Amino acid sequence: MPEKQLRCHINVRIYGEEKCFGPGIADLLERVDRLKSLRKATIEMDMAYSKAWKIVKLAEANLGFPLLKSVTGGKGGGGAELTSEAKRFLTAYRRFESSVRSYADEAFVEIMGG
């Protein structure tokens, strides 16, 4: 019988008073940054717009700074952009997440024989 290849998978979540930031909101913010619209990001993720707003507001309350700023309409309509604080935090989160995953992969091989 062939030996199965085992691996570990780590999700990094940040907590304030409660869970406030993790892979889901990071993905949402990256899509908002790319699409310049919270609504378009939620459609792409197949997520309810109201759920996205709830997640964003919860994260903002726990982090202590706004994540999104509204862009007023015009020819192309309105939209949303990440605040400078959100961009910095998202970049730091992704770097931290990558570091934790690298360490976990190494530890898994060392300890579990991965």
C-alpha positions as CSV (number, residue, x, y, z in Angstrom):
1,M,0.0,0.0,0.0
2,P,1.5,3.4,-1.0
3,E,2.3,5.8,1.9
4,K,0.1,8.9,2.0
5,Q,1.8,12.2,1.9
6,L,0.8,14.2,5.0
7,R,1.0,18.0,5.3
8,C,-0.2,20.6,7.7
9,H,-2.3,23.7,6.9
10,I,-2.2,26.7,9.2
11,N,-4.7,29.6,9.2
12,V,-3.6,32.8,10.9
13,R,-6.3,34.8,12.7
14,I,-5.8,38.0,14.7
15,Y,-7.9,38.7,17.8
16,G,-8.8,41.9,19.5
17,E,-11.8,41.5,21.9
18,E,-12.9,38.8,19.5
19,K,-11.7,37.3,16.2
20,C,-11.2,40.3,13.9
21,F,-8.9,39.5,11.0
22,G,-8.0,36.4,9.1
23,P,-7.7,34.9,5.6
24,G,-11.3,35.7,4.7
25,I,-11.2,39.4,5.3
26,A,-7.7,39.5,3.8
27,D,-9.0,38.0,0.6
28,L,-12.0,40.4,0.7
29,L,-9.7,43.5,1.1
30,E,-7.3,42.3,-1.7
31,R,-10.3,42.0,-4.0
32,V,-11.6,45.5,-3.0
33,D,-8.1,46.9,-3.7
34,R,-8.1,45.2,-7.1
35,L,-11.8,45.9,-8.1
36,K,-12.2,49.2,-6.3
37,S,-15.6,48.1,-5.1
38,L,-16.8,46.2,-2.0
39,R,-19.9,45.1,-3.9
40,K,-17.8,43.7,-6.8
41,A,-15.5,41.9,-4.3
42,T,-18.5,40.3,-2.6
43,I,-19.9,39.1,-5.9
44,E,-16.6,37.6,-6.9
45,M,-16.4,35.8,-3.5
46,D,-20.1,34.8,-3.6
47,M,-20.6,36.6,-0.2
48,A,-23.5,38.6,0.9
49,Y,-22.8,42.3,0.8
50,S,-24.3,42.7,4.3
51,K,-21.9,40.0,5.7
52,A,-19.0,41.8,4.1
53,W,-19.9,45.0,5.8
54,K,-20.4,43.2,9.2
55,I,-16.9,41.6,8.9
56,V,-15.3,45.0,7.9
57,K,-17.0,46.9,10.7
58,L,-16.0,44.2,13.3
59,A,-12.4,44.3,12.1
60,E,-12.3,48.1,12.2
61,A,-13.7,48.2,15.8
62,N,-11.1,45.7,17.0
63,L,-8.2,47.1,15.0
64,G,-9.0,50.7,15.9
65,F,-8.7,52.2,12.4
66,P,-10.9,52.3,9.2
67,L,-10.2,49.7,6.5
68,L,-12.2,51.2,3.7
69,K,-13.0,54.6,2.4
70,S,-15.8,55.4,0.0
71,V,-15.1,56.9,-3.4
72,T,-17.8,59.2,-4.7
73,G,-19.4,58.5,-8.0
74,G,-18.9,60.2,-11.3
75,K,-18.7,58.8,-14.7
76,G,-17.7,55.3,-13.5
77,G,-19.9,55.4,-10.4
78,G,-18.8,55.1,-6.8
79,G,-16.6,52.5,-5.1
80,A,-14.3,51.7,-2.3
81,E,-10.6,51.9,-1.6
82,L,-8.4,50.6,1.2
83,T,-7.1,53.2,3.6
84,S,-3.4,53.5,4.0
85,E,-3.6,51.8,7.4
86,A,-5.5,48.9,5.8
87,K,-2.8,48.5,3.1
88,R,0.0,48.5,5.7
89,F,-1.9,46.1,8.0
90,L,-2.8,43.7,5.1
91,T,0.8,43.7,3.9
92,A,2.1,43.0,7.4
93,Y,-0.6,40.3,7.9
94,R,0.4,38.5,4.7
95,R,4.1,38.6,5.6
96,F,3.3,37.3,9.1
97,E,1.1,34.6,7.7
98,S,3.8,33.5,5.3
99,S,6.4,33.4,8.1
100,V,4.1,31.3,10.3
101,R,3.3,28.9,7.5
102,S,7.0,28.5,6.7
103,Y,7.9,27.8,10.3
104,A,5.0,25.4,10.6
105,D,6.1,23.5,7.5
106,E,9.6,23.1,8.8
107,A,8.4,22.1,12.3
108,F,6.0,19.6,10.8
109,V,8.7,17.8,8.9
110,E,11.1,17.9,11.9
111,I,8.6,16.8,14.5
112,M,6.1,14.7,12.5
113,G,8.5,13.4,9.9
114,G,6.2,15.0,7.3
